Amino acid sequence: INRYNGQKEIRVDAELVNPYEAVPPILERVRNEILPELNQLYPGVEVDFQGQSRDSAESGADLANAYLIAFIIIVALIMMHFRSVMQATIVVLMIPLSILGAIWGHGIEGIPVSMLSVWGMVALSGVIINDAIVYLAKYNSLLREGLSIANAAYRAGLARFRPIILTTLTTTVGLYPIILEGSFQAQFLKPMAVTLAYGVMIGTGFILLFFPVLIIVLNDLRFHSVSLWRRFSYWYHGSLPEGVSLVPTREELEPAVKQQKVTMN
């Protein structure tokens, strides 16, 4: 008589007929089709999943803790570098877009999303924001040179297009031999390789297309909110502080320009 946590135990072990098949759909079928019948026949029986299911749950909990720490460190470093919460926010917004690209990559390659895929998404989070940081740093430097918002966003895309594309191509090409490998040992690495390759490739496309739009939209929101506040302040107090205009320029609201003025003063 075997016992588990002080109770009598009957253990059912099983192996996958197809080693590449995803386990979660099989467990979902067991929960929805087999366990209800078992509970009707034997109401006192308690079912507990062990093996890969338990290992996945424990790995998921460890992953969540590790990712939270890594995410906080990433955000803190970006905020310290750009000295702006909003610019750090739009950089971090590229992470979900790259994860979306990684999921699309799994669908293109016909590989189910696994725990290794999720670990690959953790690594992808640190890789994809490099392109956004490179783009944003060039954008800020162009603003300091006196360019307008739209022109700086456009020129930054032209200046950083080649290094961003080259980085993406070298990463994707370097990972594709693992994706194309057919050996049994390579199957364990394929989900992570697909996550990084497609996440970087599709995420880079999102950065080049939507990141300039996010910058301009963020500036528009900041411009309208500051203009509204200054009009209200002028109406309420009857005047504005010395050197503050009723309608600000869009460029003076950018963190890079503000920091430049503080440094010059």
Solvent accessible surface area in square Angstrom, and as a share of the most:
residue,aa,sasa,rsa
1,I,171,0.87
2,N,99,0.51
3,R,146,0.53
4,Y,73,0.28
5,N,129,0.66
6,G,63,0.61
7,Q,107,0.47
8,K,143,0.61
9,E,42,0.19
10,I,164,0.83
11,R,144,0.52
12,V,132,0.76
13,D,122,0.63
14,A,94,0.73
15,E,165,0.74
16,L,65,0.32
17,V,155,0.89
18,N,67,0.35
19,P,80,0.51
20,Y,108,0.41
21,E,85,0.38
22,A,24,0.19
23,V,21,0.12
24,P,90,0.57
25,P,85,0.53
26,I,58,0.29
27,L,32,0.16
28,E,87,0.39
29,R,157,0.57
30,V,37,0.21
31,R,100,0.37
32,N,94,0.48
33,E,94,0.42
34,I,98,0.50
35,L,27,0.13
36,P,57,0.36
37,E,114,0.51
38,L,58,0.29
39,N,69,0.35
40,Q,149,0.66
41,L,129,0.64
42,Y,125,0.48
43,P,115,0.72
44,G,73,0.70
45,V,68,0.39
46,E,141,0.63
47,V,65,0.37
48,D,91,0.47
49,F,53,0.22
50,Q,59,0.26
51,G,45,0.43
52,Q,109,0.48
53,S,25,0.16
54,R,109,0.40
55,D,83,0.43
56,S,42,0.27
57,A,71,0.55
58,E,90,0.40
59,S,35,0.23
60,G,26,0.25
61,A,58,0.45
62,D,85,0.44
63,L,12,0.06
64,A,61,0.47
65,N,93,0.48
66,A,45,0.35
67,Y,59,0.22
68,L,105,0.52
69,I,108,0.55
70,A,35,0.27
71,F,65,0.27
72,I,102,0.52
73,I,92,0.47
74,I,31,0.16
75,V,34,0.19
76,A,43,0.33
77,L,103,0.51
78,I,5,0.02
79,M,66,0.30
80,M,130,0.58
81,H,120,0.54
82,F,11,0.05
83,R,178,0.65
84,S,13,0.08
85,V,93,0.53
86,M,89,0.40
87,Q,4,0.02
88,A,2,0.02
89,T,59,0.34
90,I,9,0.04
91,V,0,0.00
92,V,21,0.12
93,L,81,0.40
94,M,1,0.01
95,I,6,0.03
96,P,77,0.48
97,L,49,0.25
98,S,0,0.00
99,I,45,0.23
100,L,67,0.34
101,G,0,0.00
102,A,0,0.00
103,I,82,0.42
104,W,121,0.43
105,G,0,0.00
106,H,4,0.02
107,G,61,0.58
108,I,116,0.59
109,E,56,0.25
110,G,65,0.63
111,I,35,0.18
112,P,59,0.37
113,V,69,0.40
114,S,46,0.30
115,M,57,0.25
116,L,66,0.33
117,S,0,0.00
118,V,47,0.27
119,W,88,0.31
120,G,0,0.00
121,M,21,0.10
122,V,34,0.20
123,A,49,0.38
124,L,0,0.00
125,S,1,0.01
126,G,30,0.28
127,V,57,0.33
128,I,0,0.00
129,I,9,0.05
130,N,80,0.41
131,D,11,0.05
132,A,0,0.00
133,I,44,0.22
134,V,61,0.35
135,Y,0,0.00
136,L,1,0.00
137,A,39,0.30
138,K,47,0.20
139,Y,0,0.00
140,N,7,0.03
141,S,36,0.23
142,L,6,0.03
143,L,6,0.03
144,R,99,0.36
145,E,121,0.54
146,G,65,0.62
147,L,31,0.16
148,S,53,0.34
149,I,8,0.04
150,A,64,0.50
151,N,62,0.32
152,A,0,0.00
153,A,3,0.02
154,Y,136,0.52
155,R,111,0.41
156,A,0,0.00
157,G,17,0.16
158,L,108,0.54
159,A,42,0.32
160,R,72,0.26
161,F,107,0.45
162,R,177,0.65
163,P,56,0.35
164,I,3,0.01
165,I,50,0.25
166,L,97,0.48
167,T,69,0.40
168,T,8,0.04
169,L,96,0.48
170,T,93,0.54
171,T,41,0.24
172,T,12,0.07
173,V,102,0.58
174,G,52,0.50
175,L,33,0.16
176,Y,64,0.24
177,P,84,0.53
178,I,58,0.29
179,I,7,0.03
180,L,130,0.64
181,E,78,0.35
182,G,66,0.63
183,S,45,0.29
184,F,106,0.44
185,Q,133,0.59
186,A,10,0.08
187,Q,38,0.17
188,F,114,0.48
189,L,99,0.49
190,K,32,0.14
191,P,11,0.07
192,M,59,0.26
193,A,4,0.03
194,V,0,0.00
195,T,0,0.00
196,L,32,0.16
197,A,0,0.00
198,Y,12,0.04
199,G,0,0.00
200,V,3,0.02
201,M,77,0.34
202,I,35,0.18
203,G,1,0.01
204,T,2,0.01
205,G,29,0.28
206,F,31,0.13
207,I,0,0.00
208,L,38,0.19
209,L,122,0.61
210,F,94,0.39
211,F,0,0.00
212,P,25,0.15
213,V,79,0.45
214,L,51,0.26
215,I,6,0.03
216,I,62,0.32
217,V,69,0.40
218,L,19,0.10
219,N,1,0.01
220,D,46,0.24
221,L,115,0.57
222,R,39,0.14
223,F,31,0.13
224,H,109,0.49
225,S,63,0.41
226,V,37,0.21
227,S,4,0.03
228,L,127,0.63
229,W,165,0.58
230,R,37,0.14
231,R,115,0.42
232,F,99,0.41
233,S,19,0.12
234,Y,107,0.41
235,W,189,0.66
236,Y,147,0.56
237,H,128,0.57
238,G,52,0.50
239,S,67,0.43
240,L,36,0.18
241,P,91,0.57
242,E,180,0.81
243,G,82,0.79
244,V,55,0.32
245,S,57,0.37
246,L,72,0.36
247,V,75,0.43
248,P,4,0.02
249,T,77,0.45
250,R,84,0.31
251,E,52,0.23
252,E,41,0.18
253,L,6,0.03
254,E,5,0.02
255,P,16,0.10
256,A,2,0.01
257,V,17,0.10
258,K,99,0.42
259,Q,41,0.18
260,Q,60,0.27
261,K,99,0.42
262,V,112,0.64
263,T,114,0.66
264,M,153,0.68
265,N,159,0.82
